[in-house]
Amino acid sequence: MSATAFRSLTRQTPRLAFGRSLRFASTSKQQTLKERLTELIPVELEHVKAARVEHGKKAFGPVLVDQLYGGMRGLPALIWEGSVLDPEEGIRFRGKSIPECQELLPKAPGGNEPLPEALFWLLVTGEIPTQEQVTALSKDWAARATIPEFVEELLDRCPPTLHPMSQFSLAVTALNHDSSFAKAYQQGISKKDYWGPVFEDCMDLIAKLPNIAGRIFHNVYGQGKLPAIDANKDYSWNLATLLGFSENPAFVELMRLYITIHSDHEGGNVSAHTGKLVGSALSDPFLAFAASLNGLAGPLHGLANQEVLIWLRRMQSKIGENASDEAVREYVWSTLKGGQVVPGYGHAVLRKTDPRYTAQREFALKHLPHDPLFKLVGQIYNIVPDILLEAGKAKNPWPNVDAHSGVLLTHYGLNQMNFYTVLFGVSRAFGVAAQLIWDRALGAPLERPKSYSTGAIEKMFKDKN
């Protein structure tokens, strides 16, 4: 499939699936998310059925042996509704680019960044919600935000030396105790109705994450008594409050932007695919997302922004602040000649500057233009791509999302780098939850791909010769 055809397909899919609903949304502003889903699911079932009838027997592309040995890189193997990553255009959430989301999605009063509540509505329905719908979703999540007392005690008993991601996964797993889907399944719920209790679990999951993240932060880093959720504030404001940063409006705005742009990145990354895979076994959303978090905790997935920050600080300590371009260039070359990569540059799919990087850069230009680390990030942006191209080290020499996020967090005093992946996890719940809802609504089966041994591969091609 050509790049042009692929981009055309990704733009058209939301219109094919949700064209009728987009017109309906303008006349039904007070519908809840669940009510809207109840209308969309039968339409989408018919859409999927028609797509399979028309395209189900068509080949999607060859599978190379190198792809099997190379971690299935680029292998088309999953259906993921929330977002598609185009190598040239970057991520699109239900067909909408990050700039489009920033323009179209509702914002908090006085704010300029999209509310994550609005982004979740978009991921689930393919529609831009109204301000009233987003406000209602904020209140719904605030009402669900309390975590069980035994989960609080579980976190309070964790030693502060236990990594925050381990504590995060532990707490989310424990929420399975009150899973609506697990209870409904035990009671013999019809398969066509699975999505209802899964939806409730996903809403509970997202709602409780700020309290879990806040409790971990306070226990590990000694920030005092945990404040209460404010039912009249949005999700990001409450998260910032629980972390102790809500007094700075710019940090609250950063949280709105951060959660939105980190929420989903199609289905093939480790955390997204793991959640989908575990969910396909009909594990409830708490168990499925806990598995996602365990994948996100791996250094090849969720630690990149920390590595960028460490590398930047090492550079500053060696060449000083406000160093010349030549000094920066020499340091970059020394990194490469030392057998290391330049962290934050390159991407498995993208072949241009990550739009998530650009969104963060624009935020920094507005809120912290004189921050020394930000100025260094901008300087590197003008230097590193040419070096990587000259060195032949990357198909994509451009920065990704992780090249910027750590610098923004540390500017506002969130210096606890081991906690950064927890914030990533809070964000990633939005995309995983949206897909789990649709997987159960559409009756997605248990995932069971075929595997081969090296000997079987050799025999297969020997027999063909």
N, C-alpha and C positions, 0 to 999 in steps of 0.2 A: 504494500500500500504506500503510495507516495505521501510526502509530508503535506502537500497541498490538500490531498483527499482526506488525510487524517485530521487536519485542522478543521476542514469543512464538517466532518462527521462530529467532532467534539462540540462544535458550535450548534449543530442542529439537534443533537440528542435531547436536550432539555425541552426544546419546542415540540418535538415529536411526542415526548412522554407527558408533558404537562401543559400543552397549548391551551386546552379548554379551561384548565384550572386557573391559568393566569388571568383570563377574562373574568372568571367567577370571583376571584379574590377582591376585585375592586368594589363589589357590591356586598361583601360579607366581612366587613372589617372586624367584627367582634368574635369571629370564630376562634376557638382554641386550636392549638396545634393538633391535638388528638382528633377533634371533629374534622379538621381539614384532611387529615390522613385517612379517616374513615371514607371520605369521598374519593380520595386519590387512589387508594389501593386497588379497587376493582378496575379502574381505568388503566392503571399500570400493569395489572395482570394481563389484560387483553393486549396491551402494547408489547409486552414481553412475549406472549404467545404468538403474536403476529410476526415479531422479529425472528423468532426461532423457526417458524414455518418458512419464512422467506430466505433466511440466511443460515439456518442451523446446519446444513450439510456442506457449507462452503469452507474451504481451507483458509485459515487466517495467516498462514505463513509457515515456512519450513522450520524445523527444529534441528539445530546443529549439536553435534556431540560436545563441542566446546561450551555450549550453553549449559549442558548438564553438569560438566565439571566446573564451570565458572559461576556457580551459585544461581543458575537459572536467569542470569542477567539478560534482560530484554525479552524473555520468553513470554509471549502473550498467553496468559493462563487464568485470568481472574476477571470477574465482573465486579466493578466498583462504581457505584452510582454518583457519589458525592463530588468527585473531582477527577480531572484528567490532566496529566502533565505532558505538555507539548514541548519537544526539544527546543523549538524556536520561540515560542510565546510564553512559556512558563506555565504555572498552575492556573487552572480555571475551576472555580467552584460552581458547579451546575452551569457551566458555560460562561461564567462571568470572571473576568480578570480581577486581579487585586485592585487596580485603580478603579474599575467599575464598581466593585464592592465598596470601596471607600466613598465613592460618590453616591451610590444608591441606597445602601443599607442605613436604617435609622441609627441615630446617635443619641447620646445622653444630652440633656439640656446643657447648653454651653460647650459641649464637646465637639471635636472634629473627627474623631476616629470611630469606625463602625462598632456597634455593640456586638459582642459574641453571641448574645441571644438572637440577634437578627441573622447572624451567619448560620447558627444552628437551624433556624427556621428555613433558610435557603437550602442548606444541605439536605434537609428532610423532605421538603416539598418542591424545590425548584422555583420557589416564588420569593419575591421581595415582600416581607411582612410590613404591616402598618405600624406606626408608632404605638398605637393602642395594643396591638398584639404582642409587641416586644415588651411593653411595660407589664402586661399580664404574665408573660413568661418569666420575667424577672421576679415578680411576686410569687409565682408558683415555685420557682427554684428556692427562693428564700424560705418559703413555708416547708419545703422538704429538706432543708439544709442540716437539721440536727442529726448527729450520728449517735448510734446506740451507746449507752453508758459502758457496756463491756468493751466496745471498740476504743472508747476514750481510755479505759483502764489498760487495754492492751498496748496502746501507744505510749502511755505514761510509764509503763514498765519496761519499755525498750531502753537499752543503754544508749546514751548519746553517741557512743562510738559505732552503733549500727548505722550503716549508710542510709540516708534519707529515702532512697529509692526502695531499699529493702523494707523499710517501715511502711512506705506508701503501698507497696504490693501486699504486704501483710494485712493492712487495714481494709483495702478494697476487697481482698479475698474474704475477710470476715463478714463483710456486708452481705454476703451470700446467705447468711442466717435468716434474713428477712426478705429474700427474693420472692417477688410475686410470681415470676415465671416458674421457679422451682416448685412452689406450692401448687400452682395451677396444673403443672405437668403431672405431679403426683395424684392429682384429683381427676386426671383423664381428660383434660381440655382437648377440644378438636384441633387438628393441625391448622386449619384455616384461621383459627382464632389465636394462634401463638403470638402474633405481633402485639396484641393488646397488653398482656402482662410484661412482655419484653419492653414495650414502650414505657410502661410505668417504671420498670427497673432502670432503664436508661435515663429517664428523667431524675430518678432518685440518685443514681450514680453521679451524674454531672452536678446535681445540687449539693451533694455532700463533699465533693472534692475540696472546695475552699476550706471547710472546717478541718478536714484531714490534713491538708497541706499546712494550714496555719498551726495546728497542734504539733505537727512534726517540727516546724520551724522554731516554735517557742520552746519545745523540749530540748532540741539539739543545741540551739544557739542562745538559750537563756534570755528570752525577751519578755518575761513576766506573764501576767495573767492574760488569757485569751479573751478578746472582746467578743461581743455578740453580733450575730448577723442583723443587719438593718433591713427590715422588710420593705422599706421604701426606697432602697438604693439598688443599683444594678449589680450584676454578678461581679464585674471587675472591681468596682468600688469596694464591695465586701471582701474580695480576695486581698486587695491592697490593705484594707483595714486589719484583716487577720494576720497579715505579715508585718504590720506596724508602719505602713507607708502611706496611709490614706490622706495625711495632712498635705501631701504634695500633689496637687491636681495633675501635674505633668506625669507623675508616675502612674496615676490611675489611668490616664490616657494611654500611656505606654502599655499597661496591662490589657487594655481593650484592643490595641493594635497587635500586641504579641499573641494573645489567644487566637485572634482572628486569623492571622497569617500562618500560625503553626497548627491550626485545627485539623487540617487534612492535606494529604499529599499523595493522592491516588492510593491504590491498594497493595502495591508490591513491596513497599518498605516493610521492615521487620515488624514494627509494632502494629501497623494496620493489618498486615497479612496474618499475624499471629492471632489477633482478636477475631478476625473472620474465620480462621481455621478452627479455633477452639469453640467459637460459637456454633460452627456447623455440626458439632457433636451434641448440640442442644444444651451445652453448658450455659448457665444463665449469664447475663451481661457482666455481673461482678467477677465471676470466674474468668470470663473471656478477656475482660479488660485488665485484670491482674496479670494474665499471661502477656498481654501487650506491654505492660509496664516492665516485666522481666526482660523482654526483648529490648525495650528502650534503654534499659540500664546498661546494656552492653556498650563498650567503648567505641565500637564502630558505628553506632547509631546515635546515641544520645549525648555523647560527651564532647562533640566537636567544638561547641562554643567555648567550653572551658579550655581546650587545647589552644584555641585561637588567642584567648586572653593571656594564657601563660606565655605563649610565644611573643605576643606584643610587649608584655612587661619585661621579658628577657631582652628584647631588642632595645627597649628604652633604657634599661639598666646598663647596657653595653655602649650604646651610641648617644644616649642622652635624649632629652626632649628637644623638639624643634631641630632635629638633625637634618642635614642636607639630603637631597635626593640621592646623591652619590653614596653617602653613608648607608642609607636604607638599601640601595641597590647592592652594595657589597655584602650587607648582612643577609639579604635574601639569597644571594649566590652561595654564601657560606652554609646556609641551611641546606640547599640542594646538594652541594658538594659533600656535605656531611652525611648524605644518604637519607635525609629526611624530606618530608613533603612540606609545602607551604600550607599550613592549616587554614581552612575556610575558603580554599580555591579549588575549583573543579567540581564536577557533579556527574553522577552515574547516567543521567538522562539529559539534563539541560546543556545547550550549546550556546548560551548567552548569559549575561548577568541575570542572576536570580531576581525576579520581581520582588521577592520578599526582602532581599538586600536593599533594593531601591527604595521600598516603602520605609524601611528603617533609616536609611540615609536621609530621606526627606524629613522624617521626624527629627533626626538629630540636627539637621540644618536649621530647623525651626526652634528647637528647644535647648540645644547644647552646642552651638557652633564653635565655641572656643574651648571645648574640652580637649585636653592634650591627646588623650587616647583616640578620640574621634578624629582629630586632625591627622594623627598617624594613620588611621584606617583609610582616610581619604587619600593620603599621600601614597600609601601602598597600592590603592586601587589604580592609581595612574602609572605605577611602576611594574607591578608583578605580572600582569598579563603578557607584556612583551618579553619578560625574562622567561616565563614558562613556555612561550612559543619558541623562543630561541633555543631553550634547553630540550625541547621536544618531550616535555614531561606531562602534558595534559592535552586531551582532545578538546576540553573546555577550559581555557585559562582564566575564566571569569569568576568573581566571588559568588558564594552561595549564602544562604540565610545565616549560617553560623559565623560568617566573617564579621558580623555586626552586633548580634544580640547581646553577647556578654559585655561589650563596651557600654551599651545603653543601661543594662542592669547595674553595673558597677558605678556608673555616674551618679545614680540616685542612692547609693549606699548599700545596695544589695550585693555585698562582696562575697557571700558564702557560696562558692562555686559548686560545692557538692549538692547544693539545693537547686541548681539551675535545671537539672533534668526533671525534677518534680514539677516545675512550672511547665516544661515541655509536655509532661504527662497530663497535667490538667487540660492543656490545650488539645492534645491528641484524642482525648476522650470524646470530643465533639464529633470528629469524623468517624471513629470506630462505632460510637453509639448509633449514629445515623444509618450506617451500613447494616448493623445488627438488626435494627428495626425492619429495614427493607428485606434483608435476607429471610427473616421469618415471615414477613408479609407475602413474599413471592415464593415461599416454599423451597428455598435453596437447599440442596442436598448435602449430605456429609461429604467433605472433601476427601478424595482418595486417589491422588495421582499415581501413575505407574513409575516404578523405579527399576534400574538395571545395575548389575554389577559390571566391573570393568571386563571381566571374562565374557559376560553376555554380550557386551558391546563388540568385543573383538570377534566373537563367533558370528554375530549378526552380519558384520561386514566381510568376514572371511567367506561365509556361505554365499553372499551376494557376488563375490568375485569368482 
